[in-house]
Amino acid sequence: MDYSALANLLFPDITKTIADYEKQYPPRNLPEGAVVTRIAPSPTGFVHLGNLYNAIGERLAHQTGGVFYLRIEDTDQKREVAGAVEAVIDAMNFYGVHFDEGVTKDGESGAYGPYRQRQRRELYQTVAKSLVLRGLAYPCFCTEEDLSAMHEAQEAAKENYGYYGKYAVWRDRPIEDIQSELEKGTEWVLRFRSEGDANQMIPVLDGIRGELKVQENYTDFVLLKSDGIPTYHFAHVCDDHFMRTTHVIRDESWLATLPIHVQLFDTLGWQRPVYCHTATLMKMDGSSKRKLSKRKDPELALSYYHEVGYPQEATWLYLLTVLNSNFEEWHLANPDADSREFTFSLEKMSTSGSLFDLEKLDNISKEYLSRQSAEFVYDGLLAWALHYDAALADRMTKKPDFFKAAINVGRGGEKPRKDYGNWKDAAAFLSFYDAETFALVDECPERADGSMRNEILNRYLDTLSFADTQEEWFAKVKELTEELGYAAQPKKYKKNPELYKGSIVDVTNLLRVALTGRQNAPDIREISQVLGEAETRRRLSAYRN
Ligand code: GLU
């Protein structure tokens, strides 16, 4: 076969060579050990947690003086959604992930572009042509029907699926046959001619998993689709080579096709990048583990965390806890350090189904928020409210000091309160402070209801003085508790319930419901200070029956 004739027949317009691109994209001039990595999302409009997860590469790049870039894998035009690129950039920006080069909102930056795959057609075709010239790629004119017949035959014969061996019907066809199909205008794809042996295992070093042994690829997989657009396999090899990527951090679902990728790198004589396959995010569904699903689990979308309002750093703390076996320990030792100070290493990343658990995220986030200043919480809540709760944002901007005082209740000290881990919960939790959103949620505690309700409230109103210290306040509450026939210590009541109407817990819970609408609320006196005397008295009086 005259490969040169075939190459010119298939790619008459391609005049460049691989050498031209090697010159155009020289090796990067970076310090020894610098990591060059990227995220390479498809612009489908769905930015998922995995994108953020793999953006962990940014830390690796920046820890080593390397480069982190954004490539857009837009070869599947059908799945493309308008605004998707902006959505990725915004989401990454929100989480403090910064790209050194690649696609930007208004174009792109960097010397290794274009960074959108659709604009790299000539490069892929040049590499494809070079493979044809070497006798390592050929056109295949099989129709969909031909391929499904092949699949059925393989199924019936219990043989491996794929285009190989006797099933690779276009592999050794004479050039005349090819020419005649081309003249007829028959659609074709370009296939790789694999010399791989199914019985051969080849070693691949995975940055996270260590040395893997993968089965050598023996199928003649597709390099270019019928529209001349490359498959992911071919495109990412060309791109990661010419963009001088050192580490490919991607989901473990790509492990299955890893043999194809290393075969391409090796055939082209290019140095393989360090592949790093991150563990798929899983969740418990009843008693079994399953993959997070786009359809069933809203928490797979990154937008979920924005909507519910998890602070960025708390989300990172959580992700790092799940992803890196040595992070939790580091964080415990350095609770106030920014997670970016943690030295991230691939070897410590989990290798199998990371269990994703929203409750754990919530707890980490509650802990995190409990250690922040009222100012910080106010700013975060307001930023969230501006997106999702205009009425709250409006009230907050009108009364910033009031909201900050409310947020400050139970903050600081040895054991700060951990009432909320996200802005949505914070909004709900804080709603009782503002007279406009105050609502009675819980019932009056039973043992403080009936005729006692007014007695307690009246007595409390009579003795209440805003000048009292915490001790004075508490002494008065105890006094009225006992005078009205309640036990000042819950223990006493438990021992001899027949001697009392109830205990101090019933009394204070009544006051809590009157003031906050709920039985479970922060310190009564502190809350009253925030509400002010007039509002405190108004709520207590209004709760009388
Ligand atoms: N476009 C691929 C994806 O979104 C990228 C995988 C990779 O990082 O190479 O899964």
Residues whose N, C-alpha, C, O or C-beta is under 5 A from the ligand:
A	BS01	LIG	A40 P41 S42 E73 H236 I249 R250
